[in-house]
Amino acid sequence: MAKDNLCALGMWLYERKAQNPILSKDANALFTRLLEEHAQFHLAAAQVARMALEGQRQEALTQLQGGEYARISNRVIATLGELYLKRREFGMD
């Protein structure tokens, strides 16, 4: 199962969401995008794990190296970089 609220990032994201912080329009859009991308990442990771467990090791490796898993992973990293630039709005300083 692809639970996106059990890893450290997911727990932080859902905790921040529950606190309902007052954010600028841009920061709110960034936060929402990160939540969505993070959930997509967990779905892609679950798919890679499923492929590997079902013996589709080459397909899993392809996903890790340049498939959907790699693409969404890179998007999450980029969005986290954007969030870092707005870290004060998120109470990270």
DRENVEXZA-508015 format. One record per residue (C-alpha): residue in one letter; z, x, y. Coordinates in steps of 0.25 Angstrom, whole numbers, plus 5000, padded with zeros to 4 digits. Layout:
residues N
AZXY/...
END
This chain:
residues 93
M500050005000/A499650055014/K500950035022/D500850095036/N502250075040/L502950165030/C502550305035/A503150365047/L502050335056/G501950195052/M503450175053/W503450225067/L502250135071/Y502850015065/E504250045072/R503550065085/K502749935083/A504049855080/Q504649915093/N503549855101/P503449965111/I502849935125/L501550015125/S500450025134/K499149955130/D498550095125/A499750135118/N499850005111/A498450005107/L498650145101/F499850105094/T499149985088/R497950075084/L498950175077/L499650065069/E498250015064/E497750155061/H499050185054/A498950065045/Q497450095042/F497850235038/H498850185028/L497750095022/A496850215021/A497950305015/A498250195004/Q496750185001/V496650334999/A497950334990/R497350214982/M496050294980/A496750414975/L497650334966/E496450264960/G495750394957/Q494750394969/R495250524973/Q493950564980/E493850444988/A495250454992/L494950604996/T493750555004/Q494650455012/L495650565015/Q494550665020/G493650575028/G493750425024/E494550315031/Y495850375028/A495450505036/R494850415047/I496150335049/S497050445047/N496350515059/R496350395067/V497850385065/I498050525069/A497250515082/T498050385086/L499350455083/G498750565093/E498550455103/L499950405101/Y500550535103/L499850545117/K500550405120/R501850445113/R502750415125/E502350265124/F502750265110/G504150325112/M503750455105/D504150555116/
END
